């Protein structure tokens, strides 16, 4: 029987989201006849962790659903076994990249990929703790419905089921590698206040996320569309497009990937960097692998922690680091876009060595080449005034180490990629006991 992994990584209280995702897991098992491994990767402090255990224990038993709640101790034990089995020369270094002490959007999803391999799953379906589901006709709108209907199936076989099909000629034999939707509600990146304070500074900062060679005629549109998701488009019935999916049209809180993708290439393990988990979306698109874009958009909201002084500062620094990382990432995306079909081997699988080469080549950019970009970011925050001045001061205090760290993150990504297939094989060998 097909087994899938529905995962919720979290480091904060989210009992309501756990209950909602538990409902989605039960729906998937009931409606599609699959086994669902509901995986909560929990880095929360002890009191919150206890609340999550209670929330999971309160889920109604659902045939076909197994629950796996892994705190950081259990995650570390699993990863230690996997890195040891992999035969890597530096298992402790890989463990550090997989479970860093700082927030890493890519690393938490990489852990989900490895656990999914250990559980024998054929796909990973990711949700986030700061999101919920829309309702339609009194029922929750679960993205997993479209994900399971298309993911992993030959594109030509499901073409008629989609509302529209734009798969590239000659790619109909390829399986659907990705299924995703976007979000409604608050912006995915918490910068709406910057937009309200000063539209020019907002455009300046968001413009740094767009490749330098983007034609000016498109740049303004991309700035306006960035981080906005589907706006306020309430669900009113299913609409789907079968095509290579643009990374700008889906969100990582509403994504599913086939195992043939994530067992070969991981996500960047960069710490304190928003957007570091979108790499595979670019790669799948550039390789012309079929994807499914749907309109079962998730509701995004911002937690109260973001409103605290410490939460605000931490988040803005993660956004700044993302803007500093973009030249390295864009250099890789330019290469993968040019490579196209050559990113795939004779079996239609991603060629990890080719991708790793592009990442290593991006390291030719010296940290000092980001100096002007850094200065632009610092000045922008300082011009915003009030508490944004504290962000500017924090950036100024960390200028040299931060510039070096952004480059080092890419070197770490190349290192992890070189060992990744050994890690996924070791995970499948190690297995994982069922929690419930």
Secondary structure, DSSP 8 states (H G I E B T S, - for coil): --EEEEEEEESS--HHHHHHHHHHHHHHHHHH--EEEEEEEE---HHHHHHHHHHHHTS---TTEEEEEEEHHHHHHHHHHHHHHHT-TTHHHHHHHHS-SS--HHHHHHHHHHHHHHTT-SEEEEEETTEEE-EETTEE--THHHHHHHTTSBHHHHGGGSSEE---TT-TTSB--EEE--EEES-SSS-HHHHHH-HHHHHHHHHTTS-TTS-HHHHHHHHHHTT-TTTT----S--EEEE---GGG--TTSEEEEHHHHTT------SS-TTTT-HHHHHHHHTT--EEEE---EEE---GGGGSHHHHHHHHHHHHHHHHHHHHHHHHHHHHHHHGGGGB-TTS-B-HHHHHHHHHHHTTS-GGGGHHHHHHHHHHHHHH-TTHHHHHHHHHHTHHHHHHHHHHHHHHHHHHHHHHHHHHHHHHHH------
